[in-house]
């Protein structure tokens, strides 16, 4: 049975966005493996605390992620790379 794990910084994704991600990831698995896989496809969304996510040796916070999400800064600028 397929298990898809998604990790994201806590607070970045709304409950509605998480539901949509779960649906679309399940749909992607079904597209590849066939409809018989839908009832046994698991998707787990794990929230990671702000600052507990690191990239390029730098902690990434909720504020950094939101700035990237909004287009205000590029990822490399948010992490100081």
N, C-alpha and C positions, 0 to 999 in steps of 0.2 A: 504494500500500500504506500503510495507516495506521501511524503511529508515535506512540506515547503515551510521554511522558517524565514520570517522577515524580522529584521531588527531595525528599530528606529529610535531616535532620541525622543524621550517622553515629552509629549505636548506638541510635537511637530505635526502629527497627523490627527485629524478629528476622528471621532467614532464613525462618521459617515465615510470618510476617506479609507479607513481601515476596512469597513464592510465592502467597499468597492474593490479595494486591492485583493481581498479574499476571494470575491466573486471572479475577478478577472484572472487571477492566478489559477484558480480552479478551472476556469474556461480554457486557459492555455494548456493545462495538463490534458484536459479532455480532447482538445484539438489534436494533440500529438498522439495520445494513447487510446483514444476512443471513449465513447459515452459510458462504457462499462466502468471506467475509472472514477466517475463523478462521486458515487456514494462512498468511495474509500479514499478519497483525496483529502488529506488533512492540511490545513494552513494555520500556522501559529504566528501571531504577531507579538513580538517581545519588545517592550519599552525599556530603553536604557536611560538611566538618569543623566541629566545635563552635566557635562564635564567628564562623564565616564566613557566617552566615545573619543577615540584618538585617531588622528590622521597626520601623517608626516611628522610624527613626534610631538604633536600639539593636541591638547584637549579641545574638543568641539562642544560648544554649549548650545542650549536651545536658542539663544539670541543669535549665535553664528548661523545656525541652521535656518532660522527665520529670515535672516538677511540674504542668504543664498536663495531661499525659496521665493522671496519677493523680487529677486533680480538686482537688489541693491549692491551686492558684491559677488565676485566670483569665488568659487570654493577655495582657490589658492590664496585669495586675500583673507578669507574668513579664518583660515588656519595659519596664516602668516608664512606661507611657503613662498 
